[in-house]
Structures are given as C-alpha cells and as structure tokens.
Amino acid sequence: PGDLYVVFHVRTTNGSLLKKHAEALSKAGLSRVTVSLDSLDEVRFQELNGNRGSVKRVLEGIEAACGYDRLTVFPVYFRKKRRQ
C-alpha cells in the first residue's frame, strides 16, 4: 500500500474582505482559514491598519467563515512602548 496524503487548503488573512469572498473560496476548495485580529477597539484598529478596513468588516468576515472545517482567530499582540 502507498502512503496516504491529506491536503488541506489553508489561508491566513486580516479578514477585511473575507465576507465578500468566503463562499467563493470555500467552493474553490479552501477548508481552513486563520484571521489575525489587530484590535477590537476601532480607533486602535485604524491606527494599526493605516485607516484601512474596520473591526466590523473583520468580524463580519469571521462570521461568514464559520462554515469552514477550521476557523482560527489570532489576536495580535504588541509590546507597549514606554512614553518618555
């Protein structure tokens, strides 16, 4: 008997366009998705992303991706800078 290989199609994204493309990506064979979430605070999110995207859009993308075999959401941690 030969070796058995299992192939997973995985995508890592910031999630801002995931709602728009989730269904098409799933139909194309994407089975797992990882979303990095910079902040739940909209002001901080905008600072970190150059005023592109929004927390609401990312959360909508996460909701749209709930049908995938595996959905992982990673919070992004930043070291706090000391103010001098």
N, C-alpha and C positions, 0 to 999 in steps of 0.2 A: 504493500500500500504506500501511496505517496504522502508527502507532507500536506497537512491541511493549513491553508492560509485564510485568515479572515481579514477583510479590508474594510476599514471604516473611513468615511469621508468626514473630515472634521474641519471646522472653520473657526477662527478667532476673530472677533470684531469688536468695535466700540458700540455696536448696536444701533447707531443712529439711522441706518437705512434698512434695518432688519425687518421691520414691519412690512415695508414695501416689497421686499424680496423673499420673505420667509417661505411662502408657498412654492414659488418657482425653484428655489434652492432645494427644497425637500423633494420636489418632483425630479430634479436633476440628480438626486442620489445623496444629498447631504444628510447625514444621520446624526451628527453631533455638532453642537455649537457652544462656544465659550464666549462670554461677553465680559469685557472689562468695564467696570463702572467706577468712574473717577470720583464722583461725589453724588449724594442725594440732595445736597444744597445747590440750588440753581445758580446762585451767584458764583460760588466756588467752581462749579462745573464749567461755567462760561469762562472763568479765568484760566482754567486748565486746558480748555479746548479752543482758545482763541475766538471766543464768541460764536463757535460753530456748534450746531446741534442743540439739544436740550435734554434735561433729565426726563421730561415727559416722553419724548420720542424714544429714548433708550428703554424706558420702562414698557412702552407700547411694543417695542421690538422684542423684549424679553417675553412678554405675554404671547406674542404671535409665534414665538419659537417653542412654546410649551409642548407642542406635538412631536418634537424631535425625540429620538431614543434617549439622548442625554443632553441636558442643558446645564451648563455651569456658569455661574456668575462670580467673577473675581472682583473684590474691592481693590482699588489701587491705593497703596499706602505711600505717603510722602513724609520724609523727615521734616519736622518742624524747624524752621530757621529761627535762630535767636535774633531778636531785634537789638541793635546796639545804639 
